[in-house]
Amino acid sequence: MNAILLSILGLPLLAALALWALPIQLGDRVAAAYGAVVSGLVLIGSILLWPIGNQLEGEAHLTLFANSNVSGLRLDAATDVPWIPSLDVRFHIGIDTISLPLIILTALLTFLCCIYSLRITPRIGRMRSLIALLLVIEAGVIGAFSAMDLVLFFVCFEIVLIPMWLIIDIWGDDHDPAGRKRAATTFVLMTVFGSALMLLGFLLIHRQAGTFDIAQLTSTPVLGAHGVPLAAALLVAIGLAVKVPLWPLHIWLPDAHAKAPTVGSVILAGVLLKLGTYGLIRILVPILPDATVTIAPYLAGFSTVAIIAGSLACLGQTDVKRLIAYSSVGHMGFVGLGIASLSDAGMKGALFANIAHGIITGLLFFLAGAIKDRHDTSDLRTIGRALYARLPRIGALLTFACLASLGLPGLAGFWGEMLVLLGAYDPAASLPRATYLVFMAVAGIGTVLTAAYFLRLVRNLCQGDPAENPASAFAVDLSRIELITWTPLVVLTVLLGVWPGLLLHQWGSL
């Protein structure tokens, strides 16, 4: 298992370097196929790690709460060697049942993005660099999800920023060069600011505990609800909240999604946003438990505001990509609320919603990209109505994805939000239950607003008379590459909807 984890970490980086070393005349389809093969091998390797979930089932793997009978972090495929001894930094990696599903999700979405890139019109040299950047992002994200040292987590956390900045800046919206550069710059400045705060928090943790090792810190957490522990918790929470992103730190997200290419939006929503929520679960809650209890109501409050603010913003959008981006703000608000409840149900709901959001929103951005490609715009007013008549298969898939995202029972989006609301109904005993009942009620209103804006999108885009927009009647419906790319996401959306235990039983009792 150790060799597999090291392989899926190193292979994308080595493959990216090899790709950049090849001649610039390399065909774009060859580069995309190369990326698909490499990311496919990473996906196979990550799936081979899945038996770890069964090995750890019912066992203690993460101390999340002060009153838990769990006794530390239970890792597998672990490697722990000195890296920078003078700074007490180690190359310590390992996986458990919390990180493994996210690693598989990362490998899957990267693989699908490489497959999808086969349909892009060849442009000499550009595809080679795009695929290489996607592979670097994959390696960085998997490294962050498996890092068991705070400095190593920070390094991997930062590795993904420059590649995503370049993807938005170079491969973004061709019709608005100034807008895409502004979006890319805002993205990198905001995330670097958050990373700086997070690093300061890590240094405070080391000052108190004398170690950066996450496994050791999980077993012997930094206690105290005030002073240095509280300052560290605030810095870490704010730094990670930028990446989630939680309101009001979400301002970089809509433009980044609107201007990014399709594969950039899929990776950004499906993978990079998970770094923030994963950090809250892996670092903030177990390492600073007392300070987390102090700030949890505020985290829950901002998360609840994000649910409502994101939903209201969606109701006013006329751009399909910006609408999906704002919907991510609301959905990640549910994840934040679940984490802030510090309850077993809430935490499981947050973990489940994390995975479901990556699958469903990845599908939504694929569909939005396909619609934009066919109409040369993502503006709903220009695209027109009657997608069912003009592009029936894409219209049907868009409706399916919207229903999944709004939380229709039987699809993956339902279980995470339901468990989060249950967690807010019965939060940890150390938290003010009356306050969380208010959060639950407001978040419940958010689910209604979510249904409203997605159903409004389906009505305005998919229904109507095709004669209203005859200019787009020539558009080609679902292609073979798109069918191959989107089918796994559709299958997983249904599978997790009817069999949530596939994930929930992995986490046992948190």
N, C-alpha and C positions, 0 to 999 in steps of 0.2 A: 504493500500500500504506500509506503514511503516513496518508492521509486515512481509510482504512478503520479502522486501529487507533485513531485519534483519535475516530472516529465511534462505535465500539463502547465506548469509554471514556466519552464524553460523553452518548450517547443515554440510557442507563439513569438517570443522575443528573437530566437535564433532564426525562425522563418522570416520574420520581418527584416532582419539584417540581411539575410540571403536575398530577399526580394529586392531590396534597395541596391544590392550589388549587381543585379542582372542588368543587361543593356536597356536603355530607355525605350528602344524600339520594340520591346516585348509587347505582344498583343494584349489588349485590355481584357479580352475574354480569357486568355491564358492566365493573366494575373488573378482574375476573379476565381477561376477554377483552382488555381494554386491555393488561394485563400480558403476556398471551400474544403479542399482536401486537408489542409492543416487544421482548420477549426473543426472539421469533422473528426479528426483524430483526437483533438482535445475533448470534444463532446463524448466520444467513446470512452476515453480515459476517466472522465468525470462520472459517467454512468457506472463504470466498473467500481467506483468507490461507494456506490449506493448501499451495498451490504453492510456498511458501517452503521447505517440507520437501524438495521435489525440487531446488530451486536449491542448497540447502546440502548435499545428499547427497554424502558422501565428502569434504566440505570441512572445514577446521578451524573449530570453532565454540566450543569451550570447553576451556580448560586445566584438567583435573581433577587431574592427577598431575604430580609434579615431574619424572618421567622421560619425560613425554609429548613427542612431536614436534609437538604442536598449538601454534599460535602466536597464542593470544588468542581473543577473543570475536567471532564472525561474526554480526552482527545484520542484520535487514532491517526495513523499515517504521519506521526510527528517526527520532526527533525529539529534538533536543538544544538547549535554549535556557536562558538564565539564569532562575532562579526567585527565589532569595534570595541575591544576590551577596555580601552582607556575611558570610554564613555558608558561602559556597562551595557552595551547594546549587543543583542544576540540575534542570529538568524534562527528564529524559533517559529516554525510553522506547524500547523496541525488542523484537523477538521473535526467537527462534531455534527450533530443533527440539526443545528441551527445554521451553520455555514454551508453545509453540503448542498441543500436545495438551491441556494443562491449561486453556488459555483456552477451547478448544472444549468440553471437559467441563463447565466452569463455565456456559457459555452453554446447553448442552443441558439440564443439570439444572435451571437456573432456568426455562427454557422449559417443561419438563415439570411443574415445580411450579405454574406459573401455569395450565397446562392442567388439572391435577388439581384446582386450587382451584375450577373451575367446578362441581364436584359438591358443594361445601360448602353446607350450608343457609344461606340468606341471613340476615345480621344487619347491620342498617343501620349503615354507616360503618366497620365493623371490617375488611371485606375491602379497602377502599380503602387503609387504612394498612398492612395486611399486604403487599399487592402492592408498595406503595411501598418498604417496608423490604427486600423481596426484591430489588428493582431497585438499591437503594443497595448492598446486599451484593454484587451482581453487579459493579457498577462498581468497588467497592473491591478485590475479588479479582482482576479482570482488570488493574487498575492495579498490584497487587502482582506479578503474574506478568509484567508488561511493564516494571516499573521497573528502570532502570539507574543509579539513585542510591540510596545507602543510606538517606538521610533520606526520599526519596520512597517507598521500599519500606516504611519504618516508618510513614509517614502512611497509606498504603493498607492496611497491615496492621492499623492501629488503626481505620480507618473501619468495618470490618465488626463490631466488637465490640458497640457500643451497639445497632445494629439486631437482632443475634442475641439479645442480652440481653432486648430488648423482646419479641421473638417468643416466647421461652420464658416470660417473665413474664406476658404478656398473653394469648397464645393457647395456652398450655400446658394441662396436664391440669386440666379443670374440676372434677374430683372431689377434687383435693388442692391448693387454692390456696396453702396454706403450703408444701407440698413444691415446687411449681413456682417460688415466689419464692426459696426457699432454693437450688434448683438454678441459677436464673438468677444469683443473687448470687455463688454459688461460681464459676460459669463466668467472670463478668466479673472477679472479684478475682484468680483464678488467672492468667487470660490477661493482665491488666494487669501483674501481677507479672512474668510472663515477658517481656512487652514492655519493661519498665523495664530488666531485665538485658540484653536484646538491644541496647537503645539505648546503654547504657554500653559494651558491646562495640564498637558502631559508632564511638563517640567515641574509643576507644582505637585503633581502626584508622586513623581520621583523624589522630590524633596521630602515629602512626608513618609513615603514607604521605602525609599532606598533602592527601588528596582523599577524597570520598565516592563518586566515580564507579566503578561496578562494572566497566565495561568496561576502564577503565584499571587498576584494581586486579587484574583477572584477568590482564592482560598483564604487569604488574609486581607480583607478589604480595608480601605482607608476610612476609618470611622470618624464621626463628628459631623454635626449639622451646621456648624458655623465656622468662621475663620478661614483658614487655608483650604480645607475640604470643600466648603461652599464656594469659594472663589474658583477652585479648580472645576467644580461641577458646572458653574455658570459659563466658564470659558469653553469647556468641552461641549456643553449643550448648545451654545450659540454657534460655535464653529460647525457643528454637525447639522444644526438647523438650517444653515445656509444651503447645504447640499440637499436637504430633504425634498424641497424647501418648504419651510413653514412661514406663514404670514407673520410679519411684513417683510421677510427676507427673500421673498419669492420673485422679486421684481426682474431678475435676470431671466427667468424661465420662459415666459411667453414669447419674447423676441427670439431667444435661442432656438426654440422649437419651430417658430414660424419661418426662420431664415435658414435653418439647417437642411441638408439633403435628407431624403427619406431614411437612409440607413443611419444617419446621425441622430435623427429624432428617435428612432427605435432604440438605439443604444443608450441615448441620454435618458429616456423615460424608463426603459425596461431594466437598465443595469446601473447607471451612474447614480440615480436618485436613491438606490438601495444602499449605497455606501453610507449615507447619513443615518438612515434608520437602523442599519446593522450596527453602526458605531454606538448609537444610543443603547441598543440591547446588549452588545458585547462589552462595552467599556463603561458607560455612565452608570447604568443601573447596578451591576454587580460590584464594581470597584469602589463606587462612592455611594453606598446605600443610604446612609443617613442624610447626606446633602441632597440626594435625589428626592427623598421624601419631602424635603423643604421646598424644592423648586417644582415638584410634580404638578401641583395645581395650576401653576402658571404655564407650564408646558401644555397641560390639558386645555387651558383657556385659549392659548394661541392656536392650538390645533383645531379647536372648535370654531374659532373665527375663520381659520383657513377653509374649513368645510363650507361655511356659509358664503364667505367672500369669493371662493373659487366658483361656487355654483351660480351666484348672482352675476359674476363676470361672464360666465358661459352664456347666460341668457341674453347678454348684449352683444355677443360676437357675431360677425359676418364672415369670418375667415375660419375654415374648418380646422386648420392646424392649430390656430390660436385657441379655438374652443377646446380641442383635445388637451392642449397644454394646460389651460386653466382647470380642466377637469382633473388633471393630475394633482394640482394643488389641493383640491378637495379630497381626493382619494388618499393622498399622503397625510392629510389632516386626520383621517380616520386611523391611520397607522400610528401617528403621534399620540392620539387620544388613547389608543389601546395600550401603548407603552406607558403613558403617564398614569394609567389606572393602577399599575403595579399589582395587578391581579392575574391569576392563572388564565382565566378566560380572555381577559384583555390582551395579555401577551401573546397567547396563541392566535387570537384574532389578528393582531398586528403582523405576526409572522406569516400567517396565511394570506392576509391582504397584500403583503409585500410581493409574494409570488404571483398571486392572481393579477395584481396590477401590472406586473411586468409582462405577463402573457397577453392580457386583454388590451392594454394600451399599446403594446408592440404591434398587435394586429390592427388596431385603429390607425396607427401612424403609417403602417404599410398601405392600408386602404386609402388613407388621405393622400399619400404620395402617388398612388395609382390614379386617383381622380385628378390630382393636379397635373400629372403627366399628360393625361388625355385632354385636358382643357387649358393647359398652360397657365393655370391660376388656381389658387385655393380659395378665392373669394366666392362665397355662396351666391351672391347676386349675379355674378358673371357665369358661374356654372349652370345656374338655372335649376329647374325642377325635373320631375319624371325620370329619376335615375332607374327606377324599376323597368321602365319601358326602353330606355336607351342603353343601359348597362345592367341587365337584370341580375346577373350573377354577382357582380360587385355590389349592387344595391342590396341584394339579399344578405351578403356577408357583412356589409356595413350595419344593417339592421340587427343582425345576430350579435355583432360586437357591441353595439350600443345597448342592447338588452342585457348582455353580460356585464357591461360596465355599470349600468344602473342598479345591479344587484338582483336580477330576476332569479327566484329560487330554481334550483336545478342547474345553474351555471356557476362558474368559479367565483364570480364577484359577490355572491350572496353570503357565503359563510364567514368571510373575514369581517365584514361590516356587522353582521349579526353578533358575532362573538365580541367585537369591540363594544357594541352597545350593552351587552351583558356585563362586560368588564366595568363599564362606567356605572352601571346600575349597582354593582356590588364591588367597589374598589377595595384596595388594601385597607385593613383596619386602621392604619395610621393616617389615612387621608380623610378629609371632610366629606362624608357621603352626601350631604345635602347639596353641596357645591357640584359634585359629580352627577347628581340627578338632573341638575339644570343643564350641565353639559350634554348629558344623554338626550334630554328633550330637544335641545337646539340641534344636536347632530341628527336626531330623527327628522327634524324639519329639512335638514340638508339632504337626506335621502329622497325626500319628496321633490326638492328642487333639482336633484340629479336626474330623477325620472322626467321632470318637466323639460329640461334643456335637451336631453337626448331624444325624447319623443318629438320635440319641436324640430330638432335637426332632421330626424327621419321624415317628418311631414313636409318640411320645406325643401328637402333635397331629393327624396326618393319618390314622393307622391306627386300627382299633378298630371297635366296634359303634355305629352312630348312635343306637341305642335308649338308650345310656348318657347321652345329653345331648339329649333331645327338645325342650327349650325353645328351642334355637337352630336348629331345623330349618326355620323360616320365613325365615331370612336369605337375602337376594338374592345370587346368585352374581355373577360378573364383569360390571360395567357397561360401557357403551360408552366413557365417559370414561376409565375405568381401562384398558380395552384399548388405547385410543389412547396413553395415557400410558406404559404399560409396554412396549409392543411395541418401541420403539427400543432399550431397554435389553436386552431379550431378544436382539434381532438382533445388537447389538454384542457381547454376551457370547459368542455362537456365532461371529461373524465373527473376533474377536480370538483365539478359541480355535483355529480352523482356519487362520487366516492371521496369525500373530503378526508376520510380516515387515512388515505394514502399519505397525506402529510401530517395530519394531526396526531396520529399514533406515534410518529417519530419523535415528537417532543415530550411525550410522557407527561409527567407532572413537573411543571416549572416552578 
